[in-house]
Amino acid sequence: MIIFGKQTTYYIIQQMPEIVQEVYFSKEMDKNTFHAFARLKKPIIKIDNKKAQALSKNGNHQGYFLKIKPLEETSFKLVKKNKKLLVLCGITDVGNIGSIMRSAYCLGIEGVILCGIKQFNIEGVLRTSVGAILHLPFCVVENVLDVINELKNEKIFFYGADMNGEDVRIIEEGQEKWALFLGSENQGLNSNILSKLDRILSIKMQRSFNSLNVGVAAGILIDRIQAWKY
């Protein structure tokens, strides 16, 4: 598995050096940078720009690459046992998923379930989450209704995000075990999903604008829910 970008590669060599298998550079590095990677005692390989563009699929690699051990999903059976979950329904944008993963990890979420997607770009999300996905249990389950049924059996309370929900700022009490459902920016949560949730939340706008980016909204909602008494 290849990851690239200066910030992400630095994070991995500092926080999880054990998963690194090889280091690739596509430009000359200063001595301090080279020594930071050399301390891994892993092969360091110089590659040309053509190879770098191919490895990054024309992304902004900044000349930094790592080959790391494959990142695997956690089984849904284990993820559903956690008390604070995110369920992402139909969110496919790598940048949004990465932003959500980063906020989720920083704010205490214990697992993320991705539904309604055919493929999950783990490499892209690792980069856009700046490595946060490495520490956060996640799984992909195609059918969100299966997820709802399974989580109900775990006695988990369901929150959903929707523009027509209750103002999240005025709620003071919540549940100890909960899952927050977030829909795509284009369609949000569909009515079939909303009908199965216990409480619908909304971030009320202070100005006449229709919505927030889903990554930003996720961070605000998680932080508000975490502050409630239970």
Residue frames as a rotation matrix with the C-alpha (Angstrom) as fourth column:
MET 1
0.582 0.813 0.000 0.00
0.813 -0.582 0.000 0.00
0.000 0.000 -1.000 0.00
ILE 2
-0.500 -0.782 0.373 1.48
0.802 -0.581 -0.143 3.34
0.328 0.227 0.917 -1.10
ILE 3
0.673 0.623 -0.399 0.79
0.711 -0.693 0.118 6.63
-0.203 -0.363 -0.909 0.66
PHE 4
-0.273 -0.770 0.577 2.27
0.869 -0.454 -0.195 10.01
0.412 0.448 0.793 -0.19
GLY 5
0.560 0.380 0.736 2.51
0.125 -0.917 0.379 13.63
0.819 -0.120 -0.561 0.92
LYS 6
-0.424 -0.870 0.253 4.88
-0.102 -0.231 -0.967 15.24
0.900 -0.436 0.009 3.40
GLN 7
-0.260 0.349 0.900 2.46
-0.925 -0.357 -0.129 15.69
0.276 -0.866 0.416 6.30
THR 8
0.770 0.638 -0.011 1.03
-0.616 0.749 0.245 12.18
0.165 -0.182 0.969 6.14
THR 9
0.484 -0.650 -0.586 4.36
0.209 0.736 -0.644 10.41
0.850 0.189 0.493 5.75
TYR 10
-0.529 -0.667 0.525 5.88
-0.342 -0.399 -0.851 12.38
0.777 -0.629 -0.017 8.63
TYR 11
0.151 0.666 0.730 2.92
-0.979 -0.003 0.204 11.48
0.138 -0.746 0.652 10.83
ILE 12
0.894 0.243 -0.377 3.35
-0.246 0.968 0.041 7.79
0.375 0.056 0.925 10.08
ILE 13
0.111 -0.920 -0.376 7.10
0.257 0.392 -0.883 7.65
0.960 0.001 0.280 10.72
GLN 14
-0.604 -0.312 0.733 6.58
-0.533 -0.525 -0.664 9.44
0.592 -0.792 0.150 14.03
GLN 15
-0.072 0.726 0.684 3.46
-0.990 0.030 -0.137 7.66
-0.120 -0.687 0.717 15.27
MET 16
0.731 0.393 0.558 3.44
-0.327 0.919 -0.219 4.23
-0.599 -0.022 0.801 13.60
PRO 17
0.003 -0.822 -0.570 6.91
-0.979 -0.118 0.165 3.47
-0.203 0.558 -0.805 12.21
GLU 18
-0.483 -0.231 0.844 6.30
-0.306 0.948 0.083 -0.26
-0.820 -0.219 -0.529 12.55
ILE 19
0.471 0.747 0.469 3.96
0.228 0.411 -0.883 -0.30
-0.852 0.523 0.024 9.55
VAL 20
0.545 -0.333 -0.770 6.53
-0.761 -0.582 -0.287 1.17
-0.352 0.742 -0.570 7.14
GLN 21
0.729 -0.277 0.626 8.08
0.370 0.929 -0.018 -1.23
-0.577 0.245 0.779 4.63
GLU 22
-0.172 -0.790 0.589 9.90
0.984 -0.113 0.136 1.06
-0.041 0.603 0.797 2.19
VAL 23
0.264 0.148 -0.953 10.61
0.226 -0.970 -0.088 4.76
-0.938 -0.192 -0.289 1.66
TYR 24
0.064 -0.225 0.972 10.57
0.998 -0.007 -0.067 6.47
0.022 0.974 0.224 -1.75
PHE 25
0.058 -0.078 -0.995 11.85
0.185 -0.979 0.087 9.96
-0.981 -0.189 -0.043 -2.54
SER 26
0.494 0.116 0.862 11.43
0.861 0.068 -0.503 11.70
-0.118 0.991 -0.066 -5.88
LYS 27
0.674 -0.377 0.635 13.57
-0.027 -0.872 -0.488 14.74
0.738 0.312 -0.598 -5.07
GLU 28
-0.355 -0.903 -0.242 16.62
0.349 0.112 -0.930 15.56
0.867 -0.415 0.275 -3.04
MET 29
0.779 0.593 -0.202 16.07
0.368 -0.173 0.913 15.88
0.507 -0.786 -0.353 0.70
ASP 30
0.270 -0.687 0.675 18.06
-0.713 -0.614 -0.339 17.86
0.647 -0.390 -0.656 3.22
LYS 31
-0.611 -0.668 -0.424 20.15
-0.245 0.669 -0.702 15.93
0.753 -0.326 -0.572 5.74
ASN 32
-0.783 0.339 0.522 17.70
-0.557 -0.007 -0.831 16.26
-0.277 -0.941 0.194 8.64
THR 33
0.283 0.932 -0.228 14.82
-0.937 0.217 -0.275 14.97
-0.207 0.291 0.934 6.55
PHE 34
0.174 -0.289 -0.941 16.85
-0.549 0.765 -0.336 12.08
0.818 0.575 -0.025 5.18
HIS 35
-0.828 -0.561 -0.022 18.04
-0.275 0.439 -0.856 11.08
0.489 -0.702 -0.517 8.65
ALA 36
-0.376 0.777 0.505 14.46
-0.840 -0.056 -0.539 11.13
-0.391 -0.627 0.674 10.00
PHE 37
0.653 0.619 -0.436 13.51
-0.753 0.593 -0.286 8.51
0.082 0.515 0.853 7.43
ALA 38
-0.052 -0.772 -0.633 16.81
-0.478 0.576 -0.663 6.63
0.877 0.268 -0.399 7.66
ARG 39
-0.646 -0.183 0.741 16.15
-0.763 0.152 -0.628 5.94
0.002 -0.971 -0.238 11.35
LEU 40
0.471 0.875 0.111 13.41
-0.858 0.484 -0.175 3.59
-0.207 -0.013 0.978 10.24
LYS 41
-0.508 -0.765 0.395 16.11
-0.549 0.641 0.536 1.24
-0.664 0.056 -0.746 8.95
LYS 42
0.412 0.663 0.625 13.98
0.288 0.556 -0.780 0.46
-0.864 0.501 0.038 5.91
PRO 43
-0.306 -0.549 0.778 15.00
0.910 0.070 0.408 0.54
-0.278 0.833 0.478 2.24
ILE 44
0.225 0.290 -0.930 15.16
0.003 -0.955 -0.297 4.09
-0.974 0.064 -0.215 0.84
ILE 45
-0.188 -0.172 0.967 14.66
0.877 0.414 0.244 4.23
-0.442 0.894 0.073 -2.92
LYS 46
-0.497 -0.013 -0.867 15.06
-0.237 -0.960 0.150 7.24
-0.834 0.281 0.474 -5.23
ILE 47
-0.042 0.566 0.823 12.42
0.829 0.480 -0.288 7.34
-0.558 0.670 -0.489 -7.98
ASP 48
-0.925 -0.277 0.262 12.04
0.380 -0.711 0.591 9.59
0.023 0.646 0.763 -11.01
ASN 49
-0.736 0.643 -0.211 9.20
-0.510 -0.732 -0.452 12.05
-0.445 -0.225 0.867 -11.54
LYS 50
-0.368 0.605 -0.706 7.38
-0.707 0.310 0.635 9.76
0.604 0.733 0.314 -13.96
LYS 51
-0.519 0.117 -0.847 7.27
0.409 0.904 -0.126 6.98
0.750 -0.412 -0.517 -11.38
ALA 52
-0.932 0.149 -0.330 6.25
0.247 -0.406 -0.880 9.45
-0.265 -0.902 0.342 -8.68
GLN 53
-0.591 0.750 -0.299 3.32
-0.802 -0.586 0.116 10.71
-0.088 0.308 0.947 -10.75
ALA 54
-0.282 0.465 -0.839 2.24
-0.329 0.774 0.540 7.15
0.901 0.429 -0.065 -11.43
LEU 55
-0.697 -0.033 -0.716 2.39
0.570 0.580 -0.582 6.17
0.435 -0.814 -0.385 -7.74
SER 56
-0.823 0.352 -0.445 0.44
0.149 -0.623 -0.768 9.27
-0.548 -0.698 0.461 -6.69
LYS 57
-0.135 0.755 0.642 -1.96
0.976 0.213 -0.045 9.07
-0.170 0.620 -0.766 -9.65
ASN 58
-0.297 -0.173 0.939 -0.96
0.574 -0.818 0.031 12.67
0.763 0.549 0.343 -10.40
GLY 59
0.783 0.542 -0.304 -1.70
0.546 -0.365 0.754 13.78
0.298 -0.757 -0.582 -6.85
ASN 60
0.564 -0.562 0.604 0.33
-0.509 -0.813 -0.281 16.31
0.650 -0.149 -0.745 -4.87
HIS 61
0.733 -0.275 -0.623 2.99
0.468 0.868 0.168 13.96
0.494 -0.414 0.764 -3.53
GLN 62
0.877 -0.412 0.248 5.60
-0.479 -0.794 0.375 16.63
0.043 -0.448 -0.893 -2.62
GLY 63
0.090 -0.907 -0.412 8.28
-0.699 0.237 -0.674 14.02
0.709 0.349 -0.613 -3.27
TYR 64
-0.620 -0.275 0.735 7.45
-0.772 0.382 -0.509 11.86
-0.141 -0.882 -0.449 -0.22
PHE 65
0.266 0.693 -0.670 6.22
-0.673 0.631 0.386 8.27
0.690 0.348 0.634 -0.42
LEU 66
-0.509 -0.383 0.770 5.93
-0.792 0.559 -0.245 5.32
-0.337 -0.735 -0.588 1.94
LYS 67
-0.171 0.463 -0.870 5.07
-0.367 0.789 0.492 1.73
0.915 0.403 0.035 1.24
ILE 68
-0.520 0.067 0.852 3.19
-0.853 0.017 -0.522 0.52
-0.050 -0.998 0.048 4.31
LYS 69
-0.949 0.251 0.190 1.49
0.218 0.959 -0.179 -2.65
-0.227 -0.129 -0.965 5.44
PRO 70
-0.554 0.804 0.216 -2.07
0.212 -0.115 0.970 -2.94
0.805 0.584 -0.107 4.06
LEU 71
-0.861 0.360 0.359 -4.65
-0.499 -0.463 -0.733 -1.20
-0.097 -0.810 0.578 6.21
GLU 72
-0.759 0.570 -0.315 -7.53
0.363 0.772 0.522 -3.54
0.541 0.282 -0.793 6.98
GLU 73
-0.064 0.855 0.514 -11.09
-0.530 -0.466 0.708 -2.93
0.845 -0.227 0.484 8.10
THR 74
-0.875 0.022 0.483 -12.28
-0.436 0.398 -0.807 -3.91
-0.210 -0.917 -0.339 11.56
SER 75
-0.758 0.647 -0.084 -15.13
0.520 0.677 0.521 -6.40
0.394 0.351 -0.849 11.48
PHE 76
-0.259 0.774 0.578 -18.60
-0.372 -0.633 0.679 -4.93
0.891 -0.039 0.452 11.91
LYS 77
0.462 0.419 -0.782 -19.11
0.446 0.652 0.613 -7.43
0.766 -0.632 0.115 14.73
LEU 78
-0.233 -0.645 -0.728 -16.42
0.971 -0.118 -0.206 -5.61
0.047 -0.755 0.654 16.72
VAL 79
-0.855 -0.110 0.506 -17.22
0.194 -0.974 0.116 -2.05
0.480 0.197 0.855 15.62
LYS 80
-0.022 0.971 0.236 -20.85
-0.071 -0.237 0.969 -2.31
0.997 0.005 0.074 16.73
LYS 81
0.275 0.078 -0.958 -19.80
0.851 0.443 0.281 -3.06
0.447 -0.893 0.056 20.32
ASN 82
-0.780 -0.625 -0.034 -18.52
0.583 -0.705 -0.404 0.49
0.228 -0.335 0.914 20.81
LYS 83
-0.164 0.736 -0.657 -20.55
0.828 -0.260 -0.498 3.21
-0.537 -0.625 -0.567 22.52
LYS 84
0.270 0.186 -0.945 -19.94
-0.153 -0.960 -0.232 6.19
-0.950 0.208 -0.231 20.22
LEU 85
-0.298 -0.297 0.907 -20.29
0.703 0.575 0.419 5.55
-0.646 0.763 0.038 16.52
LEU 86
-0.278 0.245 -0.929 -20.59
-0.636 -0.771 -0.013 7.41
-0.720 0.587 0.370 13.23
VAL 87
-0.068 0.299 0.952 -22.60
0.629 0.753 -0.192 5.95
-0.774 0.586 -0.239 10.35
LEU 88
-0.519 -0.200 -0.831 -21.83
-0.432 -0.777 0.457 7.58
-0.738 0.597 0.317 7.01
CYS 89
0.097 0.720 0.687 -24.60
0.430 0.592 -0.681 6.99
-0.898 0.362 -0.252 4.48
GLY 90
0.669 0.216 0.712 -23.66
0.734 -0.037 -0.678 7.46
-0.120 0.976 -0.183 0.84
ILE 91
0.771 -0.501 -0.393 -20.73
-0.418 -0.864 0.282 9.82
-0.481 -0.053 -0.875 1.49
THR 92
0.812 -0.410 0.415 -18.18
0.569 0.714 -0.408 9.10
-0.129 0.567 0.813 -1.22
ASP 93
0.746 -0.542 0.386 -15.92
-0.192 -0.731 -0.654 12.15
0.637 0.414 -0.650 -1.43
VAL 94
0.246 -0.747 -0.618 -12.45
0.728 0.563 -0.391 11.20
0.640 -0.354 0.682 -0.17
GLY 95
-0.628 -0.503 0.594 -11.82
0.076 -0.799 -0.596 14.67
0.774 -0.329 0.540 1.21
ASN 96
0.106 0.770 0.630 -15.05
-0.753 -0.351 0.557 14.68
0.649 -0.533 0.542 3.21
ILE 97
0.817 0.173 -0.550 -14.51
0.125 0.878 0.462 11.18
0.563 -0.447 0.696 4.58
GLY 98
-0.119 -0.955 -0.272 -10.97
0.692 0.116 -0.712 12.07
0.712 -0.273 0.647 5.58
SER 99
-0.550 -0.013 0.835 -12.10
-0.347 -0.906 -0.242 15.26
0.760 -0.423 0.494 7.29
ILE 100
0.520 0.822 0.231 -14.81
-0.626 0.182 0.758 13.36
0.581 -0.539 0.609 9.16
MET 101
0.607 -0.364 -0.706 -12.37
0.486 0.873 -0.032 10.63
0.629 -0.324 0.707 10.22
ARG 102
-0.481 -0.853 0.203 -9.94
0.398 -0.419 -0.816 13.22
0.781 -0.312 0.541 11.54
SER 103
-0.326 0.452 0.830 -12.62
-0.712 -0.695 0.099 15.03
0.622 -0.559 0.548 13.56
ALA 104
0.688 0.658 -0.306 -14.09
-0.345 0.667 0.660 11.74
0.639 -0.348 0.686 14.74
TYR 105
0.230 -0.688 -0.688 -10.78
0.665 0.627 -0.405 10.51
0.710 -0.365 0.602 16.10
CYS 106
-0.704 -0.558 0.439 -9.94
0.134 -0.712 -0.690 13.83
0.697 -0.427 0.576 17.77
LEU 107
-0.372 0.664 0.649 -13.38
-0.798 -0.586 0.142 14.12
0.474 -0.465 0.748 19.37
GLY 108
-0.602 -0.028 0.798 -13.66
-0.694 0.511 -0.506 10.62
-0.394 -0.859 -0.328 20.84
ILE 109
0.511 0.750 -0.420 -15.66
-0.859 0.463 -0.218 8.60
0.031 0.472 0.881 18.31
GLU 110
-0.058 -0.522 0.851 -14.92
-0.608 0.695 0.384 4.90
-0.792 -0.495 -0.358 18.77
GLY 111
-0.529 -0.131 0.839 -15.86
0.464 0.783 0.415 3.53
-0.711 0.609 -0.353 15.34
VAL 112
-0.313 0.393 -0.865 -17.02
-0.731 -0.681 -0.044 4.55
-0.606 0.618 0.501 11.86
ILE 113
-0.244 0.350 0.904 -19.36
0.488 0.850 -0.198 2.57
-0.838 0.393 -0.378 9.63
LEU 114
-0.654 -0.020 -0.756 -19.55
-0.565 -0.651 0.506 3.44
-0.503 0.759 0.414 5.93
CYS 115
-0.187 0.706 0.683 -22.71
0.419 0.686 -0.595 2.47
-0.888 0.175 -0.425 4.04
GLY 116
0.730 0.683 -0.008 -24.00
0.255 -0.283 -0.925 2.83
-0.634 0.673 -0.381 0.50
ILE 117
0.323 -0.680 -0.658 -20.62
-0.867 -0.492 0.082 2.89
-0.379 0.544 -0.749 -1.24
LYS 118
0.974 0.050 -0.221 -19.24
-0.164 0.831 -0.532 0.40
0.157 0.555 0.817 -3.72
GLN 119
0.290 -0.941 -0.176 -15.54
0.674 0.331 -0.661 1.10
0.680 0.073 0.730 -3.19
PHE 120
0.972 -0.053 -0.229 -13.61
0.152 -0.601 0.784 2.63
-0.180 -0.797 -0.576 -0.33
ASN 121
0.513 -0.819 0.258 -10.41
0.142 -0.216 -0.966 4.46
0.847 0.532 0.005 -1.24
ILE 122
0.807 -0.200 -0.555 -8.41
0.587 0.177 0.790 3.66
-0.059 -0.964 0.260 1.89
GLU 123
-0.219 -0.970 0.101 -5.20
0.976 -0.218 0.023 5.22
-0.001 0.104 0.995 0.57
GLY 124
-0.311 0.160 0.937 -6.97
0.349 -0.897 0.269 8.49
0.884 0.411 0.224 -0.23
VAL 125
0.736 0.651 0.185 -8.74
0.034 -0.308 0.951 8.66
0.676 -0.693 -0.249 3.13
LEU 126
0.464 -0.664 -0.587 -5.51
0.879 0.264 0.396 7.87
-0.109 -0.700 0.706 4.97
ARG 127
-0.549 -0.712 0.438 -3.99
0.778 -0.627 -0.045 10.90
0.307 0.316 0.898 3.29
THR 128
-0.230 0.513 0.827 -6.94
0.037 -0.844 0.534 13.28
0.972 0.153 0.176 3.74
SER 129
0.852 0.493 -0.178 -7.41
0.171 0.060 0.983 12.22
0.496 -0.868 -0.034 7.37
VAL 130
0.239 -0.886 0.397 -3.69
-0.728 -0.434 -0.531 12.91
0.643 -0.162 -0.749 7.93
GLY 131
-0.651 -0.601 -0.464 -3.31
-0.263 0.752 -0.605 9.42
0.713 -0.272 -0.647 9.39
ALA 132
-0.443 0.508 0.738 -6.27
-0.889 -0.142 -0.436 9.51
-0.117 -0.849 0.514 11.78
ILE 133
0.532 0.706 -0.467 -7.85
-0.773 0.631 0.072 6.47
0.346 0.323 0.881 10.10
LEU 134
-0.251 -0.723 -0.643 -4.89
-0.255 0.690 -0.677 4.40
0.934 -0.006 -0.357 11.33
HIS 135
-0.972 -0.187 0.140 -6.22
-0.161 0.102 -0.982 4.70
0.169 -0.977 -0.129 14.89
LEU 136
-0.400 0.910 0.113 -9.97
-0.814 -0.296 -0.500 4.52
-0.422 -0.292 0.859 14.31
PRO 137
-0.685 0.219 0.694 -11.88
0.283 0.959 -0.023 1.24
-0.671 0.181 -0.719 13.84
PHE 138
-0.240 0.630 -0.738 -13.90
-0.828 -0.530 -0.183 1.35
-0.507 0.567 0.649 10.63
CYS 139
-0.630 0.080 0.772 -15.85
0.338 0.924 0.180 -0.98
-0.699 0.375 -0.609 8.40
VAL 140
-0.722 0.427 -0.544 -17.87
-0.691 -0.465 0.553 -0.90
-0.017 0.776 0.631 5.19
VAL 141
-0.611 0.647 0.457 -21.39
0.387 0.747 -0.541 -2.38
-0.691 -0.154 -0.706 5.22
GLU 142
-0.915 0.153 0.372 -23.34
0.322 -0.277 0.905 -1.97
0.241 0.949 0.205 2.00
ASN 143
-0.102 0.988 0.117 -26.88
0.443 -0.061 0.895 -1.94
0.891 0.143 -0.431 3.38
VAL 144
-0.730 -0.195 0.656 -27.57
-0.371 -0.693 -0.619 0.72
0.574 -0.695 0.433 5.99
LEU 145
0.318 0.919 0.232 -30.80
-0.783 0.118 0.610 -1.01
0.534 -0.376 0.758 7.06
ASP 146
0.484 -0.261 -0.835 -28.75
0.370 0.926 -0.075 -4.04
0.793 -0.272 0.545 8.11
VAL 147
-0.642 -0.760 0.099 -26.60
0.299 -0.368 -0.880 -1.70
0.706 -0.536 0.464 10.19
ILE 148
-0.356 0.594 0.721 -29.67
-0.754 -0.638 0.154 -0.15
0.552 -0.489 0.675 11.82
ASN 149
0.660 0.666 -0.348 -31.09
-0.374 0.693 0.617 -3.54
0.652 -0.277 0.706 12.75
GLU 150
0.179 -0.687 -0.704 -27.81
0.604 0.641 -0.473 -4.77
0.776 -0.341 0.530 14.19
LEU 151
-0.768 -0.511 0.387 -27.19
0.069 -0.666 -0.743 -1.60
0.637 -0.544 0.546 16.21
LYS 152
0.081 0.881 0.466 -30.73
-0.737 -0.262 0.623 -1.67
0.671 -0.394 0.628 17.56
ASN 153
0.678 0.139 -0.721 -29.91
0.186 0.917 0.352 -5.07
0.711 -0.373 0.596 19.04
GLU 154
-0.338 -0.875 -0.347 -26.97
0.726 -0.008 -0.688 -3.41
0.599 -0.484 0.637 20.85
LYS 155
0.437 0.629 -0.643 -29.39
0.889 -0.409 0.204 -0.91
-0.135 -0.661 -0.738 22.47
ILE 156
-0.696 -0.710 -0.107 -27.74
0.658 -0.690 0.303 2.02
-0.288 0.141 0.947 20.70
PHE 157
0.301 0.771 -0.561 -29.63
0.431 -0.635 -0.642 5.31
-0.851 -0.049 -0.523 20.45
PHE 158
-0.190 -0.330 0.925 -29.78
0.979 0.008 0.204 6.80
-0.074 0.944 0.322 16.96
TYR 159
0.141 0.155 -0.978 -29.18
0.078 -0.986 -0.146 10.46
-0.987 -0.055 -0.151 16.10
GLY 160
0.091 -0.109 0.990 -29.48
0.981 0.178 -0.071 11.76
-0.169 0.978 0.124 12.57
ALA 161
-0.604 -0.339 -0.722 -28.46
0.225 -0.941 0.254 15.01
-0.765 -0.009 0.644 10.91
ASP 162
-0.221 0.586 0.780 -31.09
0.961 -0.005 0.276 16.86
0.165 0.810 -0.562 8.88
MET 163
-0.844 -0.152 0.515 -31.86
0.189 -0.982 0.021 20.52
0.502 0.115 0.857 8.20
ASN 164
-0.026 0.941 0.338 -35.35
-0.370 -0.323 0.871 20.10
0.928 -0.103 0.357 9.65
GLY 165
0.002 -0.028 -1.000 -34.20
0.682 0.731 -0.019 18.58
0.731 -0.682 0.021 12.93
GLU 166
0.875 0.272 -0.400 -34.01
0.483 -0.461 0.745 20.00
0.018 -0.845 -0.535 16.45
ASP 167
0.602 -0.675 0.427 -31.47
-0.459 -0.730 -0.507 22.71
0.654 0.109 -0.749 17.16
VAL 168
0.336 -0.536 -0.774 -28.51
0.541 0.783 -0.308 20.78
0.771 -0.315 0.553 18.55
ARG 169
-0.576 -0.647 0.500 -27.52
0.026 -0.625 -0.780 23.79
0.817 -0.437 0.377 20.70
ILE 170
-0.170 0.593 0.787 -30.57
-0.866 -0.472 0.169 23.64
0.471 -0.653 0.593 22.97
ILE 171
0.697 0.363 -0.618 -30.42
-0.104 0.905 0.413 19.94
0.709 -0.224 0.669 23.84
GLU 172
0.180 -0.613 0.769 -28.82
-0.936 -0.348 -0.059 19.18
0.304 -0.709 -0.636 27.21
GLU 173
0.000 -0.134 0.991 -29.24
-0.637 0.764 0.103 15.46
-0.771 -0.632 -0.085 27.81
GLY 174
0.055 -0.048 -0.997 -28.26
-0.931 0.359 -0.068 12.52
0.361 0.932 -0.025 25.65
GLN 175
0.956 0.294 0.007 -27.62
-0.286 0.927 0.242 8.80
0.065 -0.233 0.970 25.73
GLU 176
0.334 -0.875 0.351 -24.56
-0.487 0.159 0.859 6.87
-0.807 -0.458 -0.373 26.83
LYS 177
-0.493 -0.434 0.754 -24.53
0.388 0.666 0.637 4.58
-0.779 0.606 -0.160 23.77
TRP 178
0.503 0.706 -0.498 -25.24
-0.091 -0.530 -0.843 6.34
-0.859 0.470 -0.202 20.49
ALA 179
-0.378 -0.533 0.757 -24.66
0.802 0.221 0.556 6.44
-0.463 0.817 0.343 16.77
LEU 180
0.018 0.306 -0.952 -24.80
-0.230 -0.925 -0.302 9.57
-0.973 0.224 0.054 14.63
PHE 181
0.090 0.123 0.988 -26.04
0.844 0.517 -0.141 9.07
-0.528 0.847 -0.058 11.06
LEU 182
-0.133 -0.204 -0.970 -24.80
-0.275 -0.933 0.234 11.48
-0.952 0.298 0.068 8.39
GLY 183
0.584 0.412 0.700 -25.95
0.543 0.443 -0.714 11.59
-0.604 0.796 0.034 4.77
SER 184
-0.285 -0.703 0.651 -24.33
0.956 -0.159 0.246 12.82
-0.069 0.693 0.718 1.59
GLU 185
-0.728 -0.067 -0.682 -24.16
0.164 -0.983 -0.079 16.54
-0.666 -0.169 0.727 0.86
ASN 186
-0.922 0.356 -0.153 -26.34
-0.255 -0.261 0.931 16.18
0.291 0.897 0.331 -2.21
GLN 187
-0.192 0.908 -0.373 -29.19
-0.068 0.366 0.928 14.14
0.979 0.203 -0.009 -0.73
GLY 188
-0.312 0.051 0.949 -28.70
-0.930 -0.220 -0.294 13.93
0.194 -0.974 0.116 3.03
LEU 189
-0.903 0.096 0.418 -30.40
-0.092 0.909 -0.408 11.05
-0.419 -0.407 -0.812 4.81
ASN 190
-0.703 0.693 -0.159 -33.35
-0.180 0.043 0.983 9.64
0.688 0.720 0.094 2.93
SER 191
-0.066 0.801 0.595 -36.79
-0.906 -0.298 0.300 9.39
0.418 -0.520 0.745 4.52
ASN 192
0.617 0.269 -0.739 -36.51
-0.098 0.959 0.267 5.63
0.781 -0.093 0.618 4.97
ILE 193
-0.318 -0.811 -0.490 -33.45
0.583 0.241 -0.776 6.07
0.748 -0.533 0.396 7.17
LEU 194
-0.744 0.026 0.667 -34.79
-0.374 -0.844 -0.385 9.12
0.553 -0.536 0.638 9.01
SER 195
0.268 0.960 0.080 -37.96
-0.669 0.125 0.733 7.24
0.693 -0.250 0.676 9.98
LYS 196
0.593 -0.084 -0.801 -35.88
0.360 0.917 0.171 4.67
0.720 -0.390 0.574 11.87
LEU 197
-0.522 -0.848 0.096 -33.83
0.349 -0.314 -0.883 7.13
0.779 -0.427 0.460 13.91
ASP 198
-0.078 0.477 -0.875 -34.63
0.992 0.128 -0.019 8.22
0.103 -0.870 -0.483 17.46
ARG 199
0.489 0.189 -0.852 -33.79
0.425 -0.904 0.043 11.91
-0.762 -0.383 -0.522 17.30
ILE 200
0.363 -0.301 0.882 -33.05
0.886 -0.180 -0.427 14.25
0.288 0.936 0.201 14.40
LEU 201
0.201 -0.432 -0.879 -30.56
0.606 -0.650 0.458 17.06
-0.770 -0.625 0.131 14.93
SER 202
0.604 -0.009 0.797 -29.84
0.703 -0.466 -0.538 20.24
0.376 0.885 -0.275 13.06
ILE 203
-0.432 -0.716 -0.548 -27.24
0.802 -0.583 0.129 23.00
-0.412 -0.384 0.826 13.15
LYS 204
0.633 0.775 0.004 -29.23
0.708 -0.576 -0.409 26.20
-0.314 0.261 -0.913 12.81
MET 205
-0.181 -0.704 0.687 -27.67
0.904 -0.394 -0.165 28.81
0.386 0.591 0.708 10.55
GLN 206
-0.164 0.039 -0.986 -27.05
0.635 -0.760 -0.136 32.35
-0.755 -0.648 0.100 11.78
ARG 207
-0.482 0.006 -0.876 -27.24
-0.553 -0.778 0.299 33.69
-0.680 0.628 0.378 8.24
SER 208
0.568 0.819 -0.075 -29.26
-0.529 0.294 -0.796 32.81
-0.630 0.492 0.601 5.16
PHE 209
-0.357 -0.655 -0.666 -27.16
-0.915 0.389 0.108 29.95
0.189 0.648 -0.738 3.88
ASN 210
0.423 0.802 -0.421 -28.54
-0.719 0.580 0.382 26.50
0.551 0.142 0.823 3.29
SER 211
0.989 -0.045 -0.143 -25.98
0.111 0.859 0.499 24.16
0.100 -0.509 0.855 4.86
LEU 212
0.361 -0.923 0.132 -22.46
-0.788 -0.227 0.572 23.39
-0.499 -0.310 -0.809 6.04
ASN 213
-0.126 -0.533 -0.837 -19.96
-0.749 0.604 -0.272 21.05
0.650 0.592 -0.476 4.48
VAL 214
0.741 0.533 -0.408 -20.66
-0.191 0.750 0.633 17.56
0.644 -0.391 0.658 5.85
GLY 215
-0.018 -0.832 -0.555 -17.17
0.644 0.414 -0.643 17.32
0.765 -0.369 0.528 7.34
VAL 216
-0.774 -0.198 0.601 -17.62
-0.209 -0.817 -0.538 20.58
0.598 -0.542 0.591 9.25
ALA 217
0.163 0.941 0.297 -21.13
-0.772 -0.065 0.632 19.59
0.614 -0.332 0.716 10.34
ALA 218
0.492 -0.027 -0.870 -19.86
0.270 0.955 0.123 16.24
0.828 -0.295 0.477 11.62
GLY 219
-0.553 -0.802 -0.225 -17.32
0.503 -0.107 -0.858 17.92
0.664 -0.587 0.463 13.90
ILE 220
-0.636 0.386 0.669 -19.88
-0.598 -0.794 -0.110 20.36
0.489 -0.470 0.735 15.33
LEU 221
0.418 0.895 -0.154 -22.48
-0.614 0.403 0.679 17.67
0.670 -0.189 0.718 15.97
ILE 222
0.232 -0.407 -0.883 -20.02
0.493 0.832 -0.254 15.26
0.838 -0.377 0.394 17.59
ASP 223
-0.788 -0.601 0.134 -18.72
0.228 -0.487 -0.843 17.97
0.572 -0.634 0.521 19.88
ARG 224
-0.360 0.739 0.569 -22.25
-0.798 -0.560 0.222 19.02
0.483 -0.374 0.792 20.92
ILE 225
0.581 0.598 -0.552 -23.38
-0.274 0.783 0.559 15.45
0.766 -0.173 0.619 21.60
GLN 226
-0.109 -0.725 -0.681 -20.27
0.569 0.516 -0.641 14.75
0.815 -0.457 0.356 23.66
ALA 227
-0.842 -0.245 0.480 -21.05
-0.154 -0.744 -0.650 17.78
0.517 -0.622 0.589 25.86
TRP 228
0.126 0.978 0.165 -24.54
-0.578 -0.063 0.814 16.53
0.806 -0.198 0.557 26.85
LYS 229
-0.495 -0.149 0.856 -25.28
-0.839 0.337 -0.426 14.94
-0.225 -0.929 -0.292 30.18
TYR 230
0.015 0.544 -0.839 -26.42
-0.531 0.715 0.454 11.33
0.847 0.439 0.300 30.31
